[in-house]
Amino acid sequence: MDKFDRIYQLDRLLAGRRTPVSVEDLMRALECSRSSVYRLIDLMRDRMYAPIEAQGGAFRYCLESGQTYHLPGLWFTARELIMDILRHGAEVDVVEPQALREQVREELSRAVARYAT
């Protein structure tokens, strides 16, 4: 599991509970060490402004009644998006937007030209 997968999993674990989640449970669910759990929590607090509160060796989202927290969206450059699409090979079909479909086609054409000898 990579860092982003763990961040999203941690968010789901905390959002799905009203009571604090122990570090041990987080370590088990995230398949990582205690120090990795603490690094992820620090990252979410400092960079993603997650309202995570510690309570006696456990963590929870500290939200007022009716308040919600959502992880910020991840943004890709056009190049990163095209590379992510291409890494899935022939299993992906870009239907819309047409401009993205054309950019993927052009990238594939360049790859075919490079390896077609």
VENBELVEN-V627337 format. One line per field, one symbol per residue. phi: phi as a letter, one per 20 degrees, with the letter a starting at -180 (. if undefined). psi: psi as a letter, one per 30 degrees, with the letter a starting at -180 (. if undefined). A space follows every 50 residues. Layout:
phi: ???
psi: ???
This chain:
phi: .egfffffffgffffeceefdfgfffgffelbegffgfffffffffddlf eedeclnccbfdcfgnecccfffeddfgfffffffffemffdceebffff gfffffffffffffded
psi: kleeeeeeeeeeeefgkflkkleeeeeeefhlleeeeeeeeeeeeefghk ikkkjhglllkjklkfklkkkllkklleeeeeeeefffbffkjjelleee eeeeeeeeeeeeeegh.
